[in-house]
């Protein structure tokens, strides 16, 4: 065996495998995948005629969850991959906001909008996707302080989209179960302890300091590698995510402004009217069921226990839940915006006409 052959036989398998499995190479490979997904799936093109399908929106939601989980595990990772985890969310932030605004403005006014709503709710709740149970948020535990910076830096993703959705929901038939369920999902998220207060404090800071440009995905955060506390040995292996396409909200609309409070009061009126309609629908459904089992059918029902109309029963069950969901939503909005929940002043003969506007 020649010296070259002997050298290759001893070195090639071990050294090549070591290079291939190097954590640095794996980090570059993962970063490439993140760039591909964020640049391709989260691209924004307002000129596209066709809206993406529901399945694509669900895939985007999975991507958002994975990026949040990947970024939230930075404290559990001491490998070179931790540097990449720190820039995972900034890679997503500047792209997903215009995508969401475009989807919300163009999506049909029907219950299929729930897939877009859930995508947005996943994005604004990074605390849900963490391996550390001590900082995971639920209805009893407040949002951990480590997520306060995310809320402040992505404020328009909370406030401007919330404002957009208030106007959208006010146009829906809130006496329909699937529509009122979307309202419930949104308000349940914003009713989490401290979230509304954190948003309000951030807006107060903007107003006090006269900051009207975008604070979403701060250019300082994106363009200054020192922000990530990288070691010199780490930064040389990473291409930092830099973008000059920062988002600017020139006409920023404050979430807790007087104008917004007026819109909230209008929405509460709409919800109270929807409660009346839902109760009327419940009376009609109960009459239909009683008519169905009238006469001899009343006795046959005892011998055929599964004779109920499944569609009618499901509709009855859903309609029964609508008033309770609306009551909870009204209570949540009145607490968030400090408005009275008893603002319904309208002559009943005109409430059906009012709902058309």
FENBEL-V532341 format. One record per backbone hydrogen bond with DSSP energy under -0.5 kcal/mol. NH is the residue of the N-H (numbers start at 1). CO is the residue of the C=O. If there is no record, write none. Layout:
BEGIN
NH & CO
NH & CO
END
This chain:
BEGIN
6 & 2
7 & 3
8 & 4
9 & 5
10 & 6
11 & 7
12 & 8
15 & 11
16 & 12
17 & 13
18 & 14
19 & 15
20 & 16
21 & 17
22 & 19
26 & 22
27 & 23
28 & 24
29 & 25
30 & 26
31 & 27
32 & 28
33 & 29
34 & 30
35 & 31
36 & 32
37 & 33
38 & 34
39 & 35
40 & 36
41 & 37
42 & 37
42 & 38
43 & 40
45 & 43
48 & 45
57 & 53
58 & 54
59 & 55
60 & 56
61 & 57
62 & 58
63 & 59
64 & 60
65 & 61
66 & 62
67 & 63
68 & 64
69 & 65
70 & 66
71 & 67
72 & 68
73 & 69
74 & 71
76 & 73
77 & 74
82 & 79
83 & 80
84 & 80
85 & 81
86 & 82
87 & 83
87 & 84
88 & 85
89 & 85
91 & 87
92 & 88
92 & 89
93 & 89
94 & 90
95 & 92
96 & 92
97 & 93
99 & 95
100 & 96
101 & 97
102 & 98
103 & 99
104 & 100
105 & 101
106 & 102
107 & 103
110 & 108
113 & 110
114 & 111
115 & 112
116 & 113
117 & 113
118 & 114
119 & 115
120 & 116
121 & 117
122 & 118
123 & 119
124 & 120
125 & 122
128 & 125
129 & 126
130 & 128
133 & 131
135 & 132
136 & 133
137 & 127
138 & 141
143 & 193
144 & 135
147 & 144
148 & 145
151 & 147
152 & 148
153 & 149
154 & 150
155 & 152
157 & 154
158 & 154
158 & 155
159 & 155
160 & 156
161 & 156
162 & 158
163 & 159
164 & 160
165 & 161
166 & 162
167 & 163
168 & 164
169 & 165
170 & 166
171 & 167
171 & 168
172 & 169
174 & 172
176 & 173
180 & 176
181 & 177
182 & 178
183 & 179
184 & 180
185 & 181
186 & 182
187 & 183
188 & 184
189 & 185
190 & 186
191 & 187
192 & 189
195 & 192
196 & 192
198 & 194
199 & 195
200 & 196
201 & 197
202 & 198
203 & 199
204 & 200
205 & 201
206 & 202
207 & 203
208 & 204
209 & 205
210 & 207
211 & 206
212 & 210
217 & 153
217 & 215
218 & 215
222 & 218
223 & 219
224 & 220
225 & 223
227 & 224
228 & 225
229 & 226
230 & 225
234 & 231
235 & 231
236 & 232
237 & 234
238 & 235
240 & 238
242 & 240
246 & 244
250 & 248
252 & 249
254 & 252
257 & 254
261 & 257
262 & 258
263 & 259
264 & 260
265 & 261
266 & 262
267 & 263
268 & 264
269 & 265
270 & 266
271 & 267
272 & 268
273 & 269
274 & 270
275 & 271
276 & 272
277 & 273
278 & 274
279 & 275
280 & 276
281 & 277
282 & 278
283 & 279
284 & 280
285 & 281
286 & 282
287 & 283
288 & 284
289 & 285
290 & 286
291 & 287
292 & 288
293 & 289
294 & 291
297 & 294
298 & 295
299 & 296
300 & 296
301 & 297
302 & 299
303 & 299
303 & 300
304 & 300
307 & 304
310 & 308
313 & 309
314 & 310
315 & 311
316 & 312
317 & 313
318 & 314
319 & 315
320 & 316
321 & 317
321 & 318
322 & 318
323 & 319
324 & 320
325 & 321
326 & 322
327 & 323
328 & 324
329 & 325
330 & 326
331 & 327
332 & 328
333 & 329
334 & 330
335 & 331
336 & 332
337 & 333
338 & 334
339 & 334
345 & 343
350 & 347
351 & 348
354 & 350
355 & 351
356 & 353
357 & 354
END
